[in-house]
Structures are given as C-alpha cells and as structure tokens.
C-alpha cells in the first residue's frame, strides 16, 4: 500500500475533511503507537509500511511508554487538540487501515505488546 492510499483510507474512515488533516492524524497516531512497541517490533511493522511512514514507526527507543487505552486516547487527543471521542474515532480508523497494510501475523505481534484494553480496542477497529 502506498502512502497516498493509506492517507486516503484514513481520511474516509475517520471522516476527515482533507488530505493534510488525514496525514496529521495518521502520522500522530502511528507515532504514538510506536512509543508502545519494542524497537524490534517497531522495525518489523515499519518494514511493511510505505517508505514515508517507516520513520514514524521504526527507530531506536530510549524506553517503551506504558499506556492503557484511556491514556492512549488522551495522549492522541492532546497531540491533535481534539476531544477524546474524536481521538478514539481517528485511532480506530487509522488502526483499521494499518491492519489492511501489514500482515495478520504482524498485527498479532503488535497486539501482544499492548495492554489488554488497548489491544482489544485496536483489534475491534
């Protein structure tokens, strides 16, 4: 999947008004997700994404940031300056597109690294 296709799908699923907003949303959510993954897992996910998205997910980490679903939503809402309800909708839309962009096995590996409530929220996306 190319970045333009990824962004277009996020824009449609999240009901965003324009491409730039969809880029901002998807980039923020992918970066926030990557903060919860080990360096190896982030690298594995990045290897299956378009080149322009690899830098958001991959890369060395000083430490993994622990967060449950409420903290994840709060963090995204704060970064995007939106309500938690909007953030949850955008997170689900972005993760739904991510699930179609990477292999099912990789999704399973990502979910295994997340707290149960966050993994559950993302698995339903």
C-alpha positions as a printed NumPy array, in Angstrom:
array([[  0.   ,   0.   ,   0.   ],
       [  1.344,   3.433,  -0.934],
       [  1.231,   6.378,   1.468],
       [ -1.378,   8.221,  -0.629],
       [ -3.683,   5.196,  -0.446],
       [ -3.074,   4.846,   3.313],
       [ -3.89 ,   8.521,   3.901],
       [ -6.947,   8.436,   1.632],
       [ -8.34 ,   5.435,   3.504],
       [ -7.749,   7.106,   6.884],
       [ -9.418,  10.266,   5.586],
       [-12.505,   8.316,   4.528],
       [-12.796,   6.097,   7.605],
       [-12.156,   8.976,  10.038],
       [-14.429,  11.327,   8.063],
       [-11.731,  13.982,   7.788],
       [-12.288,  16.964,   5.53 ],
       [ -8.941,  16.999,   3.712],
       [ -5.732,  15.123,   2.97 ],
       [ -3.497,  17.304,   5.154],
       [ -5.68 ,  16.615,   8.169],
       [ -5.575,  12.874,   7.408],
       [ -1.766,  12.983,   7.219],
       [ -1.55 ,  14.819,  10.537],
       [ -3.943,  12.372,  12.212],
       [ -2.393,   9.176,  10.855],
       [  1.186,  10.334,  11.494],
       [  0.364,  11.289,  15.087],
       [ -1.402,   8.014,  15.822],
       [  1.293,   5.848,  14.248],
       [  3.997,   7.685,  16.172],
       [  2.052,   7.313,  19.426],
       [  1.555,   3.608,  18.739],
       [  5.263,   3.177,  18.046],
       [  6.069,   4.559,  21.508],
       [  4.371,   1.451,  22.936],
       [  6.339,  -1.065,  20.856],
       [  9.772,  -2.569,  21.331],
       [ 12.414,  -1.436,  18.874],
       [ 12.311,  -4.818,  17.119],
       [  8.519,  -4.818,  16.8  ],
       [  8.501,  -1.225,  15.55 ],
       [ 11.106,  -2.208,  12.937],
       [  9.007,  -5.228,  11.873],
       [  5.898,  -3.048,  11.424],
       [  7.861,  -0.338,   9.615],
       [  9.269,  -2.892,   7.175],
       [  5.745,  -3.499,   5.851],
       [  4.741,   0.162,   5.509],
       [  5.311,   2.684,   2.718],
       [  8.704,   4.379,   2.87 ],
       [  7.194,   7.697,   4.011],
       [  5.631,   6.032,   7.078],
       [  8.628,   3.932,   8.137],
       [ 10.278,   6.765,  10.061],
       [  7.17 ,   7.271,  12.181],
       [  7.155,   3.694,  13.424],
       [ 10.751,   2.483,  13.271],
       [ 13.765,   3.748,  15.106],
       [ 15.591,   3.399,  18.365],
       [ 13.72 ,   3.941,  21.598],
       [ 15.027,   5.045,  24.946],
       [ 12.149,   3.236,  26.632],
       [  8.671,   1.917,  25.942],
       [  5.937,   4.223,  27.19 ],
       [  3.336,   2.218,  29.081],
       [ -0.247,   3.322,  28.45 ],
       [ -3.675,   1.787,  28.603],
       [ -6.471,   2.648,  26.175],
       [ -7.591,   5.72 ,  28.135],
       [ -4.05 ,   7.098,  28.243],
       [ -3.543,   6.332,  24.549],
       [ -6.753,   8.174,  23.634],
       [ -5.903,  11.055,  25.973],
       [ -2.417,  11.365,  24.506],
       [ -3.696,  11.404,  20.907],
       [ -6.453,  13.899,  21.804],
       [ -3.893,  16.18 ,  23.421],
       [ -1.462,  15.974,  20.494],
       [ -4.196,  16.612,  17.916],
       [ -6.029,  19.149,  20.114],
       [ -9.348,  17.333,  19.756],
       [-11.869,  15.672,  22.062],
       [-11.267,  12.143,  23.353],
       [-14.302,  10.972,  21.37 ],
       [-12.806,  12.298,  18.14 ],
       [ -9.436,  10.822,  19.06 ],
       [-10.958,   7.385,  19.585],
       [-12.696,   7.561,  16.202],
       [ -9.439,   8.608,  14.497],
       [ -7.439,   5.9  ,  16.303],
       [ -9.857,   3.194,  15.212],
       [ -9.85 ,   4.483,  11.627],
       [ -6.051,   4.618,  11.463],
       [ -5.628,   1.191,  13.033],
       [ -8.201,  -0.274,  10.658],
       [ -6.117,   0.972,   7.736],
       [ -2.902,  -0.228,   9.404],
       [ -4.447,  -3.707,   9.731],
       [ -5.013,  -3.758,   5.973],
       [ -1.467,  -2.531,   5.268],
       [  0.505,  -5.107,   7.269],
       [  0.255,  -8.86 ,   7.66 ],
       [ -2.155, -10.503,  10.118],
       [  0.82 , -12.038,  11.91 ],
       [  2.354,  -8.622,  12.423],
       [ -0.936,  -7.26 ,  13.764],
       [ -0.999, -10.17 ,  16.216],
       [  2.552,  -9.294,  17.326],
       [  1.615,  -5.63 ,  17.821],
       [ -1.472,  -6.514,  19.857],
       [  0.601,  -8.864,  22.037],
       [  2.739,  -5.904,  23.137],
       [ -0.187,  -3.756,  24.201],
       [ -2.18 ,  -3.786,  27.443],
       [ -5.319,  -5.893,  27.133],
       [ -7.775,  -2.974,  26.983],
       [ -5.784,  -1.12 ,  24.313],
       [ -5.232,  -4.291,  22.301],
       [ -8.963,  -5.   ,  22.5  ],
       [ -9.881,  -1.529,  21.29 ],
       [ -7.478,  -1.775,  18.378],
       [ -8.419,  -5.345,  17.486],
       [-12.021,  -4.213,  17.002],
       [-11.027,  -1.389,  14.65 ]])
